[in-house]
Amino acid sequence: MVAKTFGGAVHGVDAKTITVEVNVTQGQKFWMSGLPDNAVKESTHRVESSMKTAGYFMPRNKVVVNLAPADIRKEGSAYDLPMALCILKASGQIGAEHLQEFVIMGELALDGSLRPIKGVLPIAIQAARDRFRGFVLPKANAREAAIVNDVAVLGVDTLREAIDFFEGITDIAPLQVDIREIFANSRGHYDSDFKDVQGQENIKRALEIAAAGGHNVIMIGPPGAGKTMLAKRLPTILPPLSLSEALETTKIHSVAGKLGADTALLTTRPFRAPHHTISDVALVGGGGNPQPGEISLSHHGVLFLDELPEFKRTVLEVMRQPMEERKVTISRARISIEYPANFMLVASMNPCPCGYYNHPEKECVCGPGVVQRYLSRISGPLLDRIDLHVEVVPVGFDEMIAARVSETSETIRRRVVQAREVQSARFEKQKDVYCNAMMPSNMVKDICSITDAGRTLLKTAMERLGLSARAYDRILKVSRTIADLAGSDEIRIEHLAEAIQYRSLDRDGWAG
């Protein structure tokens, strides 16, 4: 007898529907086809133990399990539950006439309980597109899947509970989640705020410009100057996530298994801060079983690289293409996967190995040429892709204890949102361009036109700092953002001058 139901396989950040077929006939042995990996093959033991716990048995006849399409590799342990149900139906132990109307996924423990799985959200989205009656999955993942309103999400705790549902013994109420209510109630809520930062007004200004235009930024300064504290507060002044951005970001975290059991939707912009010992694969994604890397987990958010020169050079260089294209493509012999990677890069570093070069009070003890060699760990092409270079100076004691109240993140965010609205109107007809940092080179000349005096100033700065053509474009984009924050239709010379000062840490113009 043949039994059939459906599951899902995650490919990149999307899912494909998988048909799970089981045939129990005369003969011996358990056979599995459809390019299963080791985790899928090992399901035999989990399924058999779970069946015994639920009061059933594994057939001693010939059991053939096929996962179709057979040319797509099936990975992970999430096919345990659909295989168990199909084996029970094919062997005549249960009726379960409605198996073909559902998508079923879940990992079985030896006692028949269900463990949570990865990639639930894209599978639920695909189930809704294919108009399945419902999606049966572990209860721990139900809230995550329930944000898809077009499919009934049925969470179960055990194999026994799933059998009883398909046999009509018990009924399971579909989990209902009001995605818009969740989004409205928790969007933009952060634990940190810029009002807690005393002083550092020039750094706050630079981060406001970065947030307004989506620009990358690097902060350089001695230990304890506040670089990490400032970077962690950058998401609080970025525009709130839109619902489509929240869904896209949540889907990536679902595929990576980074969502908690109580999290249905990510409503705040992600902030990822990997350690400097990270590998290039962990940063950009990939591996034997391809997974999103940190740059994709930072999609629509901030990727913070603390102590930038301590990262391996190969790790930093693999970021260059994703920073330009806003996506990363993982290519293997049999598969090619594309992950979105539209993130803001925020980096910090000490000015030298001892950390006190250019410090106003402490003396640097590094030898001749050490500062330049330390900075040279970061390649010129990577620095070119970072729009704002900001020198962070330690806050003095008097300023630290001053009673002056700093601007709140909400106040700064309002200005950022206004500037982003100007950019949204400007790029309304452009595909995949939403802010000034994403502006392609062929648009820079028209949108970032400057006066003759501005061209003279920019020429002088480029000659003195030894800037590249890419840095020239970056300066114009930053000056356009500064003008947007000022509510100016044209780029004035003061906007250009402020943008140029944010290139003062270029290799040819600093520590020389």
Beta strands, then each sheet from edge to edge (+ up, - down):
strand 1: 2-11
strand 2: 14-25
strand 3: 30-33
strand 4: 62-68
strand 5: 102-104
strand 6: 107-108
strand 7: 114-115
strand 8: 134-138
strand 9: 152-156
strand 10: 217-220
strand 11: 271-272
strand 12: 285-286
strand 13: 291-292
strand 14: 302-305
strand 15: 327-331
strand 16: 336-340
strand 17: 344-349
strand 18: 388-391
sheet 1: 1+ 2- 4+ 3+
sheet 2: 5+ 8+ 9+
sheet 3: 6+ 7-
sheet 4: 11+ 14+ 17+ 10+ 18+
sheet 5: 12+ 13-
sheet 6: 15+ 16-
end
